[in-house]
Structure formats: C-alpha cells, structure tokens
Amino acid sequence: MESSMIRRALSAVLLLLALAGAGCSQNRIVYAQPGAQAQPPQYPSYQGSYTGTAIPPAWLPLYQRLRADGLDGPDLPVLFASMGMPSQDPMGRKIKELYTKAFAPKPKPAPPSAKPAAPARPKPLVYPGVITAGNVEKCRAFLEANKPAFDYAERTFGVPRQISVSLLFVETRLGTFLGKEKAFYTLASMASSRRPEAISTYVAQLPGSAAANRQSWIQQRMEQRSDWAYKELVALLKNIRASGEDALSMPGSIYGAVGLCQFMPTNISHYGADGNGDGVVNLFDVPDAVASLSNYLARHGWNKAATRAQKQKVIKTYNRIDIYANTILGLAEAQGYVAE
C-alpha cells in the first residue's frame, strides 16, 4: 500500500509539472533548436493585458514582436486597434523601385545609322523656384521670429543660421509641409509586410514576378526592409512616449521621416538635441529641430573654415544628391551668407 501511495504522489507531481510547462510555453519566445532548420521566432500570443479592445489579426505579429522586445504599454494595443489594416503602399513602393532597378530591360543602343539624338537638356543645379526674393524674405522672417532658437544653435554647434534655416526651408518649407503620411502607421505597415502577399497589388504589376526565383528575391528584400522599418518604428515609439506627441496624427514622409528637420526616428537618439531646455527632444518644436539639425551637421564635419566644396559635402550627408546641397548653400548665400 505504501508503494502504491508513493506512485500516485509521483504521478500527480509529474502531471503538475507538465501542466506548468505547457502554460509557460505560451509566454516565451521559441527559437529553433541547434541543427534544426532556422525558423522565425514565435512571439507570445496577445493576452489583453492592457485593453479589452481586439487587435486586428494583421497587426498581431508586429504587436507581439514589440511586446517580446519589452515595448508593450497601455498605449500600444490601442494604437494597433485604431489603425485599421496595414497599408501596402510603403513597402510596395520600395519593392517596386528596387525590382525595377534590378530587372527592368536596359535600353538598347541606337544603331549607327540612326539619326543622332537631340542633345539632352542640362540638369538644373538647384531646385527650381526655391532661391527667390520671396523665399529669402520668408527665411529672414523665420529667423527673426525664432531668434533665441537660432542664437542657441549657432553658438552651441557652430552652424550658421542661414544654413540651418535654408535646410528647414528645403525640407519642410519652414514647417508648413511636414508630409502627407502618418509616420507611425507608415513604419508599422512597412514593418508588418514581410511576404509578397502583403503587397499583392504591387507585386501583380511587376513583370515576371510570379516566377519562383523572383518571388524569393522579393521576399528577401521585403524582410530586409521590414527589419529596417521595425528599428525605425521602435525609435519612433520611444520618442513619442517621451515627447507626448500623438502617434496616430504625427505627420511624416513616405518612409517615416518626421519633424521640421525630417529626421528618420533612429537619428533622434544619435543627433537629437534639446534646444529649449525642457528635457525632451521634440522635432516639431522649432528650437529642438534647429538644434538637432545643427548638431547633425556639426558631428558630420561642419567647419567654419572649410571650403565651399567641403561644406557642400557635409550637407550631402543629410541628403546625398548634389542639387539638394547646392540649393541649401545657394539660398543661404542669397541671405548674405559667405560660403568661403
């Protein structure tokens, strides 16, 4: 009898341990075992810890990934429940751009007997319609209205105010055009799009995309861009929580740049500067935007004694194309700045 009681007790203990293990497995990340085929991590299922509002299934994998990375909070389920379905546009546009560059037929060279083509029109050196008397006056008025912010930034980082205000004009017309998209929704949509079916409307327009090797190419690029967008989304979420901005209404560019100075969110932690001393970096506030872009240029090598060409090179770290840097320097010079 004693041995029978011991066996029953051991069986009960083993059953309790099995049930406990099954319960714990619902709330941890499960990774592939050594030697097994690599599988994506499985994130915890949504438990409704902060809200009773259901999260749409299309957002659940992204929400679970954020939650697994320790970024859950009472705001996050509400955000996902309020956004409807992910948009195909951010990822679709990027994949279409990359696919066209990789697979579009190259133009055939003209035969020797063909009529010579007309000379190509020279490309403009600056953005048309930007360096005008009216825009110079707008920049000067903006400098005057925000003099303490530009005083602080120029004194602290050494970037002339004419350069800073010209960059703000080119980026967002001095904050009057901050982008047509919603930054959080844009980055969340891109981060959640990892397979071709998530952008089916765009994929259907790509010639030859149904081939297995092309599908594999598309998915690989989507995973790369999704991981990039996820990092930007995490950075944006942290900044939103610190600044108190409304995530659902925050405007941004087609790929999620935000603020008067159009930083990608990961740049905020690296180059964001508190220009008004309130302890928060909010790129929709003029003092913070001016200080942040000035800090960025200073840390990329801005030097008062540099040549015009060297200063142009520094500005191109903000945007790589020549016409961008030429326009900023030209607009600054129209305000009286001497580049060298």
Salt bridges, closest charged atoms under 4 A:
ASP72 OD2 - ARG67 NE 3.63
ASP75 OD1 - ARG241 NH2 2.81
GLU97 OE1 - LYS94 NZ 3.31
GLU137 OE2 - ARG140 NH1 3.14
ASP151 OD2 - LYS147 NZ 2.90
ASP151 OD1 - ARG161 NH2 2.72
GLU154 OE1 - ARG161 NE 2.66
GLU197 OE2 - ARG195 NE 2.98
ASP227 OD1 - ARG65 NH2 3.55
ASP227 OD1 - ARG194 NH1 2.84
ASP322 OD1 - LYS316 NZ 2.63
GLU333 OE2 - ARG308 NE 2.92
